[in-house]
Amino acid sequence: MSIYLYLYRFFIPSVGIERNDMKNSSETTLQSSLRSANFILLVLGQGISLFGNTMLRFAMSMWVLDETASSTTFATVLTISVIPTILISPFGGIMADRISKRAMMVALDIISGIVTLLATVFFALSGFNILVIAIMQVVLAVLDAMETPVVQSALPQIIGRESSTDLRRGTAIINQVQQLSQLLPSFLGGVMYGLVGIRPMMLITAACLMSAAMVECFIRLAKPLSNQDDTGICLLGVIIGDMHSATAFLLRKEPTVARLAGVCTWINLILTGFSSVSFPYIIRTTLGYDAATYGLCDGIIGIAGIAGTFIAGCFANRLKSQNAPSLLFVESLMLLPPAIAFLLPCSTQTKLIMLVFCTAVVIISVDFLNLILVPSIQMRTPTAFTGKVMAIISSLTICAQPLGQMLYGWLHAHCTVWLILLISALASLPLAWLAHPLFTHLDDTISK
């Protein structure tokens, strides 16, 4: 506990100094907001929490595979957990706008840690049980879905809404920590699972979640504005009213945000289907490579994702909304070379190299797009609506994932690989053209 008190005492005095400096220059404002105690604690808490969650997911997949010898069983469990995630995510956004964001982050991490501990005790006493694993994964997925809009709505409150550059730099740092927190357990998880087994890894996850909650206890955020009109209204009425107001905001007051959400959803539809279905199918089935080769290729894509977040973060202060159509064009264009390679009589090595290289470039371009889309949405959304709006967008993008997977599964059953890649490129290319008017003056309208 003393280390958290030390962090609290060390960083809080610097906040007052930074606030005085903020009046002098915008550059000092950016540095102070990204070095403030609140931002550092938010990044640290999210990194620890995500590390634990990724560790648990990896360990569970290994355990289920060992016990059932079926790679589809755990995938089915994860797929089922998506359904309550879609339904609960908007509720998390509503709570984020009404309840203390710090209290929600702390409570959700503590509950996740308790659920993990209870499951550990059950497995220690009763052994393997796929039903309990499914229940645990669903509960943890729901809790994670509720926390996502809380964090997304807390970020602009911590950094401020004065500059989109500030939010882009902050988002870049969050993305970098998230990428590292997801990649490290993948490298360490296999070794740890072989050495200590499932239950110690679950205890590590619970410890990470509890530690994240302790870190988040020291985040200082303004209390949400109270709504006096809710007196006497039942919980269901409050939920319906809040969702109606958020939807009205998207469709009537700020249709630009709705269009940005549509861009996010469409990108997720195409890329999720391609990355989760086409990429492994082409390497393993079409080209006939073994699991080790696919693992290497998947690792390269993961490294590209991390590199993309760091590169995008370096250019965050120069990144403008006007760059988005060009990035969308690059994303679409990079799917054409592998399509041509599969159409022509090229060697399997050439096809593999072309596929992996172009996919890596697509991932990097998406990292840049993320730093444009998410801060633009946050900048245009008032504080009272941030949680609800981000939750709605999160639900839309989550819905796009299974739809994209089913779409690409159908395409691989009826089309050749080169045609699927061509369709993917053509499906993304019009978006770059249609989105050009949307992004041309987006920064100007935000500043106004």
Residue pairs with C-beta under 8 A, 6 or more apart in sequence:
1 214
4 214
4 215
4 217
4 218
7 37
7 40
7 41
7 215
7 218
8 37
8 218
11 36
11 37
11 40
11 41
12 37
14 35
14 36
14 37
15 32
15 36
15 37
15 38
18 28
18 31
18 32
18 33
18 35
18 36
19 32
21 28
21 29
21 32
22 28
22 29
22 32
26 162
26 163
29 160
29 162
29 163
29 166
30 163
30 165
30 166
30 169
30 317
33 39
33 158
33 159
33 160
33 166
33 170
34 159
34 166
34 169
34 170
34 173
36 158
37 218
37 219
37 220
38 158
38 219
38 220
38 221
39 158
39 159
39 170
39 173
41 215
41 216
41 218
41 219
42 151
42 154
42 155
42 158
42 174
42 216
42 219
43 173
43 174
43 177
44 215
45 105
45 109
45 212
45 213
45 215
45 216
45 219
46 151
46 174
46 177
46 178
46 181
46 212
47 177
47 178
47 180
47 181
48 181
48 208
48 209
48 211
48 212
48 215
49 109
49 112
49 147
49 208
49 209
49 212
50 177
50 178
50 181
50 182
51 181
51 184
51 185
51 208
52 204
52 205
52 206
52 207
52 208
52 209
52 212
53 112
53 140
53 144
53 205
53 209
54 181
54 182
54 185
54 186
54 189
55 185
55 188
55 189
55 192
55 201
55 204
55 205
55 208
56 116
56 140
56 201
56 202
56 205
57 78
57 137
58 185
58 186
58 189
58 190
58 193
59 189
59 192
59 193
59 198
59 201
59 202
59 205
60 74
60 133
60 137
60 198
61 74
62 189
62 190
62 193
62 198
63 128
63 193
63 198
64 70
64 73
64 74
64 77
64 130
64 133
65 71
65 74
67 128
67 130
68 130
73 130
74 133
77 130
77 133
77 134
77 137
78 137
78 141
79 402
80 134
80 138
81 134
81 137
81 138
81 140
81 141
81 142
82 141
82 398
82 401
82 402
84 138
84 141
84 142
84 145
85 141
85 142
85 144
85 145
85 398
86 145
86 395
86 398
86 399
88 142
88 145
88 146
89 145
89 146
89 148
89 149
89 391
89 394
89 395
89 398
90 243
90 388
90 391
90 392
90 395
91 146
91 239
91 391
92 104
92 145
92 146
92 147
92 148
92 149
92 150
92 387
92 391
93 149
93 153
93 246
93 387
93 388
93 389
93 390
93 391
93 392
93 394
94 238
94 239
94 242
94 243
94 387
94 388
94 391
95 104
95 146
95 150
95 387
96 104
96 149
96 150
96 153
96 154
96 386
96 387
96 388
96 391
97 153
97 224
97 242
97 383
97 384
97 385
97 386
97 387
97 388
98 224
98 227
98 242
99 224
100 221
100 223
100 224
101 150
101 153
101 154
101 157
101 221
101 224
101 387
102 154
102 216
102 217
102 219
102 220
102 221
104 146
104 147
104 150
105 147
105 150
105 151
105 154
105 213
105 216
105 219
106 213
106 216
106 217
107 213
108 143
108 144
108 146
108 147
108 150
109 147
109 209
109 210
109 212
109 213
109 216
110 209
110 210
110 213
111 143
112 140
112 143
112 144
112 209
113 205
113 206
113 207
113 209
113 210
113 213
114 206
115 136
115 139
115 140
115 143
116 136
116 140
116 202
116 205
116 206
116 209
117 202
117 203
117 206
119 132
119 133
119 136
119 202
120 199
120 202
120 203
120 206
122 129
122 132
123 129
123 132
123 198
123 199
123 202
124 199
126 132
145 394
145 398
148 390
148 391
148 394
149 387
149 388
149 390
149 391
149 394
150 387
151 174
152 374
152 378
152 386
152 387
152 390
152 394
153 378
153 383
153 386
153 387
153 390
154 219
154 221
155 167
155 170
155 171
155 174
155 378
156 167
156 378
156 379
156 383
156 386
157 221
157 222
157 383
157 386
158 170
158 219
158 221
159 166
159 167
159 170
160 166
161 167
161 378
161 379
164 321
164 375
164 376
164 379
164 443
164 446
165 316
165 317
165 319
167 374
167 375
167 378
167 379
168 316
168 317
168 319
168 371
168 372
168 375
169 313
169 316
169 317
171 316
171 370
171 371
171 374
171 375
172 309
172 312
172 313
172 316
172 371
173 313
175 309
175 312
175 313
175 367
175 370
175 371
176 306
176 309
176 310
176 313
179 305
179 306
179 309
180 306
183 302
183 303
183 306
186 302
189 201
192 200
192 201
192 204
193 201
224 384
225 383
225 384
230 238
230 241
233 241
242 388
243 388
243 392
245 385
245 388
246 385
246 388
246 389
246 392
247 392
249 257
249 381
249 385
249 389
250 257
250 258
250 261
250 389
250 392
251 258
254 380
254 381
256 380
256 438
256 442
256 445
257 377
257 380
257 381
257 389
259 438
260 373
260 376
260 377
260 438
261 377
261 392
261 393
261 396
263 373
263 431
263 435
263 438
264 373
264 393
264 396
264 397
265 393
265 396
265 397
265 399
265 400
266 400
266 428
266 431
267 328
267 331
267 366
267 369
267 428
267 431
268 397
268 400
268 401
268 404
269 400
269 401
269 403
269 404
269 407
270 404
270 424
270 427
270 428
271 362
271 366
271 404
272 400
272 401
272 404
272 405
273 403
273 404
273 405
273 406
273 407
273 408
274 335
274 359
274 404
274 408
274 424
275 301
275 359
276 401
276 404
276 405
276 408
277 404
277 405
277 408
277 409
277 412
278 408
278 411
278 412
278 417
278 420
278 421
278 424
279 297
279 298
279 301
279 355
279 359
280 294
280 298
281 412
282 355
282 417
283 289
283 293
283 294
283 297
283 352
283 355
284 290
284 291
284 294
286 342
286 417
287 348
287 351
287 352
288 348
289 348
289 352
293 352
297 352
297 356
300 356
300 360
301 356
301 359
301 360
301 363
304 359
304 360
304 361
304 363
304 364
305 363
305 364
305 367
307 364
308 363
308 364
308 365
308 366
308 367
308 368
309 367
311 364
311 367
311 368
312 319
312 364
312 367
312 368
312 370
312 371
313 371
315 368
316 371
319 368
319 371
319 372
320 372
320 443
321 372
321 376
321 439
321 440
321 442
321 443
322 439
322 440
322 442
322 443
323 368
323 372
323 439
324 369
324 372
324 373
324 435
324 439
325 432
325 433
325 435
325 436
325 439
326 432
327 365
327 368
327 369
327 372
328 369
328 428
328 431
328 432
328 435
329 429
329 432
330 361
330 362
330 365
331 362
331 365
331 366
331 369
331 428
331 432
332 425
332 426
332 428
332 429
332 431
332 432
333 425
333 429
334 358
334 359
334 361
334 362
334 365
335 358
335 362
335 421
335 422
335 424
335 425
335 428
336 421
336 422
336 425
337 354
337 358
338 351
338 354
338 355
338 358
338 359
338 421
339 418
339 419
339 421
339 422
339 425
340 418
341 350
341 351
341 354
341 355
342 351
342 416
342 417
342 418
342 421
343 418
346 354
372 439
376 442
376 446
377 389
377 390
377 393
378 386
378 390
379 446
380 445
380 446
381 389
381 390
408 420
411 420
411 423
412 420
415 423
